[in-house]
Amino acid sequence: MLVRRATALAARGRLADAGRLYDQAATLHRRARRGFDEATCLTLVAQCRRLTGDLPGATRALDRAAALGTARTAIDAERAECAISAGDLETASNALTDALASAAPAAAPELLRRRATTFAGLGKAAHARRDFADAADSFAAAGEDAKVRRVLVEWATAMHTLGDTEELAAALARARAAVSGDPALSGELDLLEAAEAVRGEHWERAEELTLSARERALASRSPTLYCGASISLAELAGLRGDRLAAYRALATGWATLGDLLGSEAAATVFRPKLEALQRTWGTEAFATVRREHEHLRRTELGRN
């Protein structure tokens, strides 16, 4: 009963309350000498504490769980997440290696995927490629095609981050072939290729890909992708000195995201970006651009 209530609270974002209930459940399991269940609940306590920013509290819960000598895979995987939150990727990769050593076959692909990302963050390209490939193959063997697509996109993203141009081209080709029917993931790849185009100063290509990403975001109703594309369009406009296009990308993004998620969520994303432009341009220049945008908007709507 306590675990069910805690899980429901966690799903609603009430992580501190959920953690307290998981801790109470762990106490009950200890009294009943159910070591595996106690360790599992303590690992969930650690997860809740980590997600609320209490890394020392998460570590204490994991130490209590580890002392029970069971549920090793879950404990090591959560240690890795705590290390990632602390910015210690070396410890994280070691913890994931420990988790893989005790993992059931069904759990291994997700751990490989996570370790691949960690290796990429450490600049270990060969290790990352190996784990991404193994994770993709394992998910494919299990018939989990959606996870295969996600891994392939993450693989390409990692190669871009590492600056491995040759491997990036191969990873992009694999990912493009896999996600061709998925507009959201295709849009993520558009943004990735746009970033690579910016790196090579191919500005028109970057804008073309970013516009494609925004369209795919609308088609898939993907708010995160839409925000990323809108902000990227504004940044590209800023690089070429087009203040009106920069303003319009953000203002249009705000309005559209408001339709998708509500005005408050949209303001949280886009207001700081517009305020930054106002500080950079100055109040008077910003007001001039805003009036020009409003005039164009009225013209487009047939009100002039």
ZIBELNOR-V639910 format. One record per residue. N is the residue number from 0. RES is the residue in one small letter. SS is DSSP state (H for helix, E for strand, - for the rest). PSI is psi as a letter, one per 30 degrees, with the letter a starting at -180 (999 if undefined). OMEGA is omega in radians with two decimals (NA if undefined). Layout:
# ZIBELNOR-V639910
N_RES_SS_PSI_OMEGA / N_RES_SS_PSI_OMEGA
This chain:
# ZIBELNOR-V639910
0_m_-_e_-3.14 / 1_l_H_e_-3.12 / 2_v_H_e_3.12 / 3_r_H_e_3.12 / 4_r_H_e_3.13 / 5_a_H_e_-3.14 / 6_t_H_e_3.10 / 7_a_H_e_3.11 / 8_l_H_e_3.14 / 9_a_H_e_3.14 / 10_a_H_f_3.11 / 11_r_-_g_3.10 / 12_g_-_g_3.14 / 13_r_-_i_-2.96 / 14_l_H_e_3.14 / 15_a_H_e_3.11 / 16_d_H_e_3.12 / 17_a_H_e_3.14 / 18_g_H_e_3.13 / 19_r_H_e_3.13 / 20_l_H_e_3.07 / 21_y_H_e_3.12 / 22_d_H_e_3.09 / 23_q_H_e_3.12 / 24_a_H_e_3.11 / 25_a_H_e_3.12 / 26_t_H_e_3.12 / 27_l_H_e_3.12 / 28_h_H_e_3.12 / 29_r_H_e_-3.14 / 30_r_H_e_3.13 / 31_a_-_g_3.12 / 32_r_-_h_3.04 / 33_r_-_i_-2.99 / 34_g_H_e_-3.12 / 35_f_H_e_-3.14 / 36_d_H_e_3.11 / 37_e_H_e_-3.13 / 38_a_H_e_3.13 / 39_t_H_e_3.13 / 40_c_H_e_3.12 / 41_l_H_e_3.08 / 42_t_H_e_3.08 / 43_l_H_e_3.01 / 44_v_H_e_-3.14 / 45_a_H_e_3.13 / 46_q_H_e_3.13 / 47_c_H_e_-3.13 / 48_r_H_e_3.10 / 49_r_H_e_-3.08 / 50_l_H_f_3.04 / 51_t_-_g_3.08 / 52_g_-_g_-3.12 / 53_d_-_i_-3.10 / 54_l_H_e_3.06 / 55_p_H_e_3.10 / 56_g_H_e_3.09 / 57_a_H_e_3.14 / 58_t_H_e_3.11 / 59_r_H_e_3.13 / 60_a_H_e_3.13 / 61_l_H_e_3.09 / 62_d_H_e_3.08 / 63_r_H_e_3.14 / 64_a_H_e_-3.09 / 65_a_H_e_-3.13 / 66_a_-_f_-3.13 / 67_l_-_f_3.04 / 68_g_-_g_3.14 / 69_t_-_l_-3.14 / 70_a_-_h_-3.02 / 71_r_H_e_-3.06 / 72_t_H_e_-3.12 / 73_a_H_e_-3.12 / 74_i_H_e_-3.13 / 75_d_H_e_3.11 / 76_a_H_e_3.12 / 77_e_H_e_3.04 / 78_r_H_e_3.12 / 79_a_H_e_-3.14 / 80_e_H_e_3.09 / 81_c_H_e_3.13 / 82_a_H_e_3.09 / 83_i_H_e_3.11 / 84_s_H_e_3.13 / 85_a_-_f_-3.13 / 86_g_-_g_-3.10 / 87_d_-_i_-3.04 / 88_l_H_f_3.12 / 89_e_H_e_3.08 / 90_t_H_e_3.13 / 91_a_H_e_-3.12 / 92_s_H_e_3.09 / 93_n_H_e_3.12 / 94_a_H_e_3.11 / 95_l_H_e_3.05 / 96_t_H_e_3.08 / 97_d_H_e_3.13 / 98_a_H_e_-3.14 / 99_l_H_e_-3.12 / 100_a_H_f_-3.11 / 101_s_H_g_-3.01 / 102_a_-_k_2.96 / 103_a_-_l_-3.10 / 104_p_H_e_-3.10 / 105_a_H_f_-3.11 / 106_a_H_f_-3.01 / 107_a_H_e_-3.07 / 108_p_H_e_-3.14 / 109_e_H_e_3.10 / 110_l_H_e_3.08 / 111_l_H_e_3.13 / 112_r_H_e_-3.13 / 113_r_H_e_3.14 / 114_r_H_e_3.10 / 115_a_H_e_3.13 / 116_t_H_e_3.12 / 117_t_H_e_3.10 / 118_f_H_e_3.11 / 119_a_H_e_3.11 / 120_g_H_f_3.11 / 121_l_-_f_-3.11 / 122_g_-_g_-3.13 / 123_k_-_i_-2.99 / 124_a_H_e_-3.10 / 125_a_H_e_3.10 / 126_h_H_e_-3.13 / 127_a_H_e_3.14 / 128_r_H_e_-3.14 / 129_r_H_e_-3.09 / 130_d_H_e_3.08 / 131_f_H_e_-3.14 / 132_a_H_e_-3.14 / 133_d_H_e_3.13 / 134_a_H_e_3.14 / 135_a_H_e_3.13 / 136_d_H_e_-3.12 / 137_s_H_e_3.10 / 138_f_H_e_3.12 / 139_a_H_e_3.14 / 140_a_H_e_3.13 / 141_a_-_f_3.14 / 142_g_-_g_-3.12 / 143_e_-_i_-3.01 / 144_d_H_e_-3.14 / 145_a_H_e_3.13 / 146_k_H_e_3.04 / 147_v_H_e_-3.13 / 148_r_H_e_-3.13 / 149_r_H_e_3.13 / 150_v_H_e_-3.12 / 151_l_H_e_3.07 / 152_v_H_e_3.12 / 153_e_H_e_3.10 / 154_w_H_e_3.13 / 155_a_H_e_3.14 / 156_t_H_e_3.14 / 157_a_H_e_-3.13 / 158_m_H_e_3.04 / 159_h_H_e_-3.13 / 160_t_H_e_-3.13 / 161_l_H_f_-3.13 / 162_g_-_g_-3.14 / 163_d_-_i_-2.99 / 164_t_H_e_-3.11 / 165_e_H_e_3.13 / 166_e_H_e_3.10 / 167_l_H_e_-3.14 / 168_a_H_e_3.13 / 169_a_H_e_-3.13 / 170_a_H_e_3.11 / 171_l_H_e_3.14 / 172_a_H_e_3.10 / 173_r_H_e_-3.08 / 174_a_H_e_3.14 / 175_r_H_e_-3.14 / 176_a_H_e_-3.08 / 177_a_H_e_-2.99 / 178_v_-_g_-3.02 / 179_s_-_f_3.14 / 180_g_-_g_-3.07 / 181_d_-_j_-3.06 / 182_p_H_e_-3.11 / 183_a_H_e_3.13 / 184_l_H_e_3.06 / 185_s_H_e_3.08 / 186_g_H_e_3.08 / 187_e_H_e_3.11 / 188_l_H_e_3.04 / 189_d_H_e_-3.14 / 190_l_H_e_3.11 / 191_l_H_e_3.11 / 192_e_H_e_3.09 / 193_a_H_e_3.11 / 194_a_H_e_3.09 / 195_e_H_e_3.10 / 196_a_H_e_3.08 / 197_v_H_e_3.13 / 198_r_H_e_3.13 / 199_g_-_g_3.14 / 200_e_-_h_3.05 / 201_h_-_i_-2.92 / 202_w_H_e_-3.12 / 203_e_H_e_3.11 / 204_r_H_e_3.12 / 205_a_H_e_-3.13 / 206_e_H_e_3.12 / 207_e_H_e_-3.13 / 208_l_H_e_-3.13 / 209_t_H_e_3.05 / 210_l_H_e_3.09 / 211_s_H_e_3.12 / 212_a_H_e_-3.14 / 213_r_H_e_3.11 / 214_e_H_e_3.12 / 215_r_H_e_3.10 / 216_a_H_e_3.11 / 217_l_H_e_-3.13 / 218_a_H_e_-3.10 / 219_s_H_f_-3.08 / 220_r_-_h_-3.11 / 221_s_-_j_-3.08 / 222_p_H_e_-3.10 / 223_t_H_e_3.10 / 224_l_H_e_-3.13 / 225_y_H_e_3.11 / 226_c_H_e_-3.14 / 227_g_H_e_-3.13 / 228_a_H_e_-3.12 / 229_s_H_e_3.14 / 230_i_H_e_3.10 / 231_s_H_e_3.09 / 232_l_H_e_3.11 / 233_a_H_e_-3.14 / 234_e_H_e_3.10 / 235_l_H_e_3.10 / 236_a_H_e_3.11 / 237_g_H_e_-3.14 / 238_l_H_e_3.13 / 239_r_-_g_3.04 / 240_g_-_g_-3.12 / 241_d_-_j_-3.08 / 242_r_H_e_-3.13 / 243_l_H_e_-3.14 / 244_a_H_e_3.11 / 245_a_H_e_3.14 / 246_y_H_e_-3.07 / 247_r_H_e_3.12 / 248_a_H_e_-3.12 / 249_l_H_e_-3.13 / 250_a_H_e_3.10 / 251_t_H_e_3.10 / 252_g_H_e_3.13 / 253_w_H_e_-3.10 / 254_a_H_e_-3.09 / 255_t_H_e_3.10 / 256_l_H_e_3.07 / 257_g_H_e_3.09 / 258_d_H_e_-3.09 / 259_l_H_e_-2.98 / 260_l_H_f_-3.08 / 261_g_-_l_-3.02 / 262_s_H_e_-3.09 / 263_e_H_e_3.12 / 264_a_H_e_-3.14 / 265_a_H_e_3.14 / 266_a_H_e_3.14 / 267_t_H_e_-3.12 / 268_v_H_e_-2.90 / 269_f_H_f_-3.14 / 270_r_H_e_3.13 / 271_p_H_e_3.13 / 272_k_H_e_3.12 / 273_l_H_e_3.10 / 274_e_H_e_3.09 / 275_a_H_e_3.08 / 276_l_H_e_3.14 / 277_q_H_e_3.11 / 278_r_H_e_-3.10 / 279_t_H_e_-3.06 / 280_w_H_f_-2.98 / 281_g_-_l_-3.04 / 282_t_H_e_-3.08 / 283_e_H_e_3.14 / 284_a_H_e_3.12 / 285_f_H_e_3.14 / 286_a_H_e_3.12 / 287_t_H_e_3.13 / 288_v_H_e_3.13 / 289_r_H_e_3.12 / 290_r_H_e_3.12 / 291_e_H_e_3.09 / 292_h_H_e_-3.11 / 293_e_H_e_3.10 / 294_h_H_e_3.13 / 295_l_H_e_3.14 / 296_r_H_e_3.10 / 297_r_H_e_3.12 / 298_t_H_e_3.13 / 299_e_H_e_3.13 / 300_l_-_g_3.11 / 301_g_-_g_-3.10 / 302_r_-_g_3.09 / 303_n_-_999_NA
